[in-house]
Amino acid sequence: MKSSLTLFLGLALCPMLHAQDGHTKREYTNFQDTTFRLDEVSVTATRQRPMSITKLGVPNAYLPVSGSVIPTSMLTDRGIVNLQDAVKFLPGTRMRTTYGAYQQFQVRGFDHTPVMIDGVRDERTSINNSAPMGDLASVERIELLKGPASVLYGHSTVGGILNIIRKSPTARTTLNTRLTYGSWNDRRAMIDIGGRLIGPFNYRAVLNWQDVEGYRYANDRRFSGYAAIGARWENQELDIRGGFNRDSYGTDIGLPKLMANDIFNADGTPYLSKGESLPGLNPRWRYNNESDFMLHHGSNVSVKYNYRFSPAFKLENRLAYTYDNIDYFSTEELSYPTSDEPIYKHYYMAGGKKKFIDLDTVQLTYPLRFAYTVHTVNEQLEASGSVSLGRGMKYNYLAGYNYVYFFRDTYRGYGGGYKLSDLIEGPGLNSKVAVRNPHSMGYMEPHFSGGTSTRNYTHSVYLQNLLELSEKFKVMVSGRFDQFIFKTATAKINRLKTREYSELPDYDQTSTSAFTYRIGAVYLPTPGLSLYGSFANFFQPYRNIVNTATTVYIGADGNRFYPTSGEEAFKAQKGYQGEIGARYNLTSRLQATASLFYIRRENENKTLNSRYVDPTDGKTKSVVAQVAGSDSKGLEVEVAYTPTEGLSLLAGYGYTDARIRKFSFSPERLIEDGFMDKGTKMQDGMRQAGIPMNTFYLAAGYTFTRGPLQGLGLNATANYMDNVYRDLNKTLIYGAYWDTDLGIAYRLKNGIRLQVNINNVLDDRTFTQSLGTQITPRTPRSYLFTIGYSL
């Protein structure tokens, strides 16, 4: 092929393999500072591109941390446009989707892994790590820094932090286009252009459109745009980026519930066992109401400027603004009608009596209405440099200040003293549909009833230090101080269709301060081998204000207590990680990384009961307790092997054992006191919900570089995901599964590229998502056909 094909684009999951960043001026000659580029027929070495997420700009072999990278070619070759599909190349991770579009990313046994865009935190994901994410059309690569990262990026970075890096302006004239059509009317179009703009200014621009009916008729639609302008002078650089998205999703209520009890026929013979699904359900049947919708509109802009005074001192300032708008309404529960009278063909036992159940009909109940508007301002000022100390020693540093302002107004269509029938108009409310071949029974028109206004402010100062004692020994000592201020007020809305607060009281406020650190060392005994160890801590503030009118609080001793109203009820969660690891580079043929880790988190709180009737005032309240902490230990291995020209093999394995730690009180006593339901199972050493114990991937690619098949490329990917508990009670278990994908592409000499992808080749029909116990079937075998052109 005329253009070079970077082997790193196939092998980038090994943290050592990064192409050189043109922004980095430092010159390193250490034997670790190499990656390899596969051109048409030869292998050549280039300087290494450090992971930008680690900030110091030194070779990754010098740092006592572990990470992974997914380049855009891995995604393009496999027709991947969504983040939940991309993370399968990150062992030890899982991403789940709820509400049809909200994505929650879990790493190393914890579900707090904030997402960044171009090094700027998406503060939505630091609240509960759940937010709709945009498409990947403008993405250059994805970086994952594993383990606690509070010392680098502040609060709530427990499992790690994910950085989505968009395409940079380029001086080379660039034109990439793609048209795609796939199964279930999946239609896509993308154009990516770039080049010289004027003088020293270069640009990059991307437009992407997708309209897909989907296997379950969700009818998702996406439209996004991105533009970047950059210029570089001798000692300074300017980078301006902006983007937008206009996305709509069809929410998915799933299939009717699994049986909550053993079901019997009218004559007393067994029909279905507890946990089974009603037989004969078509996995494509859709039970959502015609009025259900999910809209996500957002925009962002960032400006980065840096000035390099000398290798010892560089100043960089980054200012970013993000706007996000969510609008959601969807029925969320399918319930089977029941009766005490024998009017239905089946029954179950409840309290020693027969309860008759209609398995031919489901009722659409509990429609959920919410919306929110978010504004975020993020300001970063950093000084960095490298100082030679003589005798082979060098000091690298990064000092900075970060300010974040997060403004969120939330609107909800429930509560506020209203009945649901007061807030939702139309015949669709509580409508009943046939279980088999369902059809909507009419529209619903929702109103808002209340809301919450929140403001987060974060001030941070930090210093990262890396001392190169010699070519073989490196030491890191880093620290950060954060002050997190949280303000909230509950607003009233007088049954409005529009977003407007009629009354907003004074804000309640809490403040949390924390110092975090990372210490570590690296030893490079021989060319190609790097050994490291590190210890780091983290913190995660709570964003809730005491409200004894709605909540019962249980302390770490298992006793109820009464915190002061308007203040925080519990101390911030905190914890630490210990990690050791190794990286190995054997020329261009073999690269491998391995790490062992242990993470502990303390001061966790959990909601034990949402329907507790408080005997002191007779009100129904939630019970929240400061329960035992949790821990996670595991192993992660990634290998890249190039046995021959044109052939690349990638493999990754993650083992994660995440469990609840020993309680400081007896859960049985809480059940006896009525704070927990009798069916709740919470024991020492229980495996955490939502966390797979084993994950594995294997990816292979081969490109013909000469002969009559030159330009033909083949790829195959196999992923394994272990079983996952939906909750601690194990009311639902998502079974283990394999995902196998195949792809073939042919690049013509005129720049045209033809590509076919077959996903889920083995046609695995298991499920990996649910809404309660309403399961959502996986998409079966599917096809994508793409024609593209590259200049």
DOFITI-279651 format. One record per residue (C-alpha): z, y, x; residue in one letter. Coordinates in steps of 0.5 Angstrom, whole numbers, plus 500, padded with zeros to 3 digits. Layout:
BEGIN
ZYXA
...
***
This chain:
BEGIN
500500500M
498507502K
505510501S
511507505S
516502500L
523503503T
527497503L
533500502F
530501495L
531494494G
537493498L
541499497A
547496493L
549495501C
553501502P
550501509M
543502507L
541509506H
535513507A
536520511Q
538526507D
534532510G
540536508H
544533513T
544536520K
549532524R
545528529E
549521530Y
547516535T
552510534N
549503533F
552503526Q
547509524D
541505522T
537503516T
531500515F
524502512R
519497510L
512500510D
505496509E
506491515V
512494519S
519495520V
521501523T
528504523A
530511521T
537515521R
542513515Q
543517509R
551518508P
553517501M
554524498S
560521494I
564521500T
563528502K
564528509L
557527511G
558522516V
555514517P
558510512N
560505517A
566510519Y
569511512L
575506510P
572506503V
567501499S
561503495G
555501492S
548505491V
542503486I
536507487P
531509482T
526503484S
530498482M
530501475L
523503475T
521496477D
525493472R
523498466G
531500466I
532507462V
539506460N
546506464L
549500461Q
543496463D
543499470A
550497472V
549490472K
547491479F
554493481L
559487481P
566488478G
564493473T
562492466R
560498461M
561497453R
558501448T
561503441T
559507435Y
552506437G
552510443A
559511446Y
559508453Q
565506457Q
565504464F
570499467Q
571498474V
576493478R
580492472G
581499469F
577503464D
578510467H
572511472T
569518471P
562519471V
559525475M
552529475I
550531482D
557531484G
560535478V
565531474R
563530467D
569532464E
568528457R
569521461T
575523464S
579524457I
578516455N
572514459N
567514453S
562518452A
554518450P
550518457M
543521457G
537517460D
535515467L
528518468A
530524472S
535520477V
534519484E
540514485R
546512483I
552511487E
559508485L
565509490L
570504488K
577504487G
582510486P
579517488A
584522486S
584525493V
577526493L
576528485Y
582529482G
586526476H
584520472S
579516477T
583510477V
577504478G
573509481G
568514480I
560514479L
555519481N
548520478I
544524483I
538527480R
531528483K
531533489S
526539489P
520536494T
515540498A
510534497R
505534491T
508529487T
505527480L
508520477N
507518469T
508512465R
507510458L
510504456T
510500449Y
515494448G
518489443S
520492436W
516498437N
519501443D
515507445R
516511452R
513517456A
515520462M
512525467I
515527473D
512533478I
514536484G
511540490G
511547493R
512553488L
512559492I
514561500G
520556502P
521554494F
520547492N
520544485Y
521538481R
521537473A
521531469V
520530461L
522524458N
521521451W
523515447Q
522512440D
525505439V
526501432E
530496436G
532489434Y
537491429R
533497426Y
537502430A
531507431N
534511437D
530517439R
531520446R
528527449F
530530455S
528535460G
530536467Y
528542472A
530543480A
528549484I
530549492G
529553498A
531552505R
532557511W
534556518E
541556516N
542556509Q
540552502E
539554495L
539549490D
538550482I
538545477R
538544469G
537539464G
537538457F
537532452N
536531444R
538524443D
539521436S
542514435Y
542509429G
550507429T
551499428D
556497424I
554490426G
554483422L
560482417P
567480419K
569473422L
574470418M
581472419A
583466415N
581459414D
577459408I
577453403F
572451397N
574452390A
576444390D
580445396G
575442402T
575446408P
569451409Y
570455415L
575456420S
579462422K
574466427G
568463425E
562467422S
559466415L
553461416P
546463415G
546471417L
540474420N
542477426P
537483424R
540484418W
543491418R
549493413Y
549501415N
549506410N
542510409E
546516411S
549514418D
547518424F
549520431M
546526434L
548528442H
545534444H
547537451G
544542456S
547543463N
545548469V
548548476S
547553482V
549550489K
548555496Y
551553503N
550557509Y
551553516R
554558521F
555552526S
556545526P
563546526A
563551520F
559550514K
560554507L
558551500E
559554493N
557550487R
558553480L
556548474A
556549466Y
555544461T
554544454Y
555538449D
554537442N
556531438I
555530431D
557523428Y
558519421F
558512420S
561507415T
565502420E
568497416E
565491412L
570488408S
569482403Y
572483396P
578479394T
582477388S
588474386D
584471380E
579465381P
573469380I
570467387Y
568460390K
572461396H
579462397Y
584463403Y
592462403M
596468404A
604468403G
603461400G
598463395K
591463394K
587469395K
580468392F
574472396I
567473395D
563471401L
556473398D
558481398T
561486403V
564493401Q
562499406L
569502407T
572507412Y
566511413P
568516419L
566523420R
567527427F
564532431A
565536437Y
563542441T
564542449V
563547454H
565546461T
565550467V
566547474N
567551481E
567548488Q
568552494L
568548500E
568549508A
566543512S
564541520G
564537526S
568539532V
567535539S
574534542L
571531549G
572524552R
568521546G
572524540M
570528534K
573531528Y
570532522N
573535516Y
572538509L
577543506A
576546499G
578549492Y
576546485N
577550479Y
575546472V
575549465Y
574544459F
573547452F
573542446R
573543439D
573537435T
572537427Y
574531423R
572528416G
579525414Y
586526413G
588533412G
592532406G
585529403Y
583523400K
577520402L
573521396S
575528396D
571529403L
565524401I
560525396E
555520393G
554513391P
554510398G
562511398L
565504398N
559501395S
557494395K
551490398V
549483398A
551479404V
544476405R
538481405N
542487404P
540494402H
543501401S
546503395M
545510396G
547516400Y
553519402M
555527404E
561528408P
565534409H
570536414F
578536413S
581538420G
580539427G
583539434T
582545439S
584543446T
583547453R
584543460N
585547466Y
585544473T
586547480H
585543486S
586544493V
584538498Y
583537505L
579531508Q
580529515N
576524519L
578523527L
573519531E
577517537L
572513540S
565510538E
569504536K
575507532F
576512526K
582514523V
582518516M
588522513V
586526507S
590529501G
589533495R
594537490F
592538483D
595542477Q
593540471F
594544464I
593541457F
593546451K
592543444T
592546437A
591542430T
586546426A
585546418K
579546415I
578547407N
573542406R
567545409L
560542411K
560546417T
564547423R
569552422E
576553423Y
580556417S
586557421E
588555428L
596556430P
598557437D
597552442Y
602547445D
602546452Q
603541458T
602542465S
602536470T
602537478S
601531483A
599530490F
594524492T
592522499Y
588517503R
590514509I
585509513G
582506519A
575503521V
574499527Y
567497530L
568492535P
560490536T
554493534P
553492526G
560490525L
565495521S
572493519L
576497515Y
583498511G
585504507S
591506502F
590511497A
594513490N
592516484F
595520478F
592520470Q
596525466P
597524459Y
593529454R
598528448N
603533445I
610530442V
609530434N
615526432T
612527425A
607522426T
609518432T
615514434V
616514441Y
619508445I
621509452G
621504458A
627501457D
625499450G
629504446N
627509441R
627516444F
626523441Y
622528446P
622535445T
616537440S
611541443G
612538450E
609532454E
612525451A
611521458F
610522465K
603522468A
601515470Q
600514477K
599508482G
596506488Y
590501492Q
590497498G
584495501E
581492507I
573490508G
568489512A
560491513R
555487517Y
548489519N
544485523L
537489525T
533489518S
534482516R
541481514L
546486511Q
553484508A
559488505T
566485503A
572488500S
579485498L
583490494F
590491490Y
591496485I
597497481R
598502475R
605505473E
607509467N
602506462E
603507454N
600503449K
600504441T
604498439L
603499431N
599504427S
602503420R
610503422Y
614506416V
620510419D
626508415P
629515417T
624519413D
620514409G
613516413K
608512416T
607513423K
604510430S
609507435V
607509442V
611506448A
612506455Q
610499457V
610495463A
604497468G
598493470S
595491476D
588488479S
586484485K
580482487G
574480491L
567484492E
561481496V
554484497E
549481501V
541483502A
537479506Y
529480508T
527473511P
520475511T
515481510E
515483503G
520479501L
527481499S
533478496L
540481494L
546478491A
553481489G
559477486Y
565480484G
572477482Y
577481478T
584479476D
587484472A
593483468R
599486465I
605487469R
612485468K
616488462F
622492463S
624490456F
623484451S
617485447P
620480442E
626485441R
620490439L
618485434I
625484431E
626492430D
619492426G
616497432F
611491433M
607487428D
609479428K
602477430G
602481436T
602477443K
604481449M
607477455Q
608478462D
602476466G
597477460M
590478462R
587485461Q
582486455A
575488456G
575486463I
571480466P
574476471M
567474475N
561478475T
555476479F
547478480Y
541475484L
535480485A
529478488A
522481490G
516480493Y
510484495T
503482497F
502487503T
495484505R
490480503G
486479496P
493480492L
495486496Q
499491491G
501485487L
509485486G
514480483L
521481481N
526477478A
534478476T
539474474A
546476472N
552473470Y
558476466M
564472465D
568472458N
572478456V
577479451Y
576484446R
584485445D
590483448L
591478442N
585475443K
582476436T
575476439L
572473445I
566475448Y
563469451G
560468458A
553469459Y
547469463W
541475463D
535473466T
529478467D
522477470L
517483472G
510483475I
506490477A
500491480Y
498498484R
491499484L
488503490K
487509485N
494510484G
494507477I
500502476R
500496471L
507493470Q
510487465V
517486464N
520480460I
528481459N
532476457N
527470459V
532465457L
533468450D
540468450D
543470443R
550471444T
554477443F
557482447T
559488443Q
563488436S
566493432L
573490430G
571483429T
564485426Q
560482432I
553485434T
548480436P
545481443R
537483443T
533476444P
527476449R
523482449S
517485453Y
515491456L
508493458F
507500462T
501503465I
503509470G
499513475Y
502516482S
499521486L
***
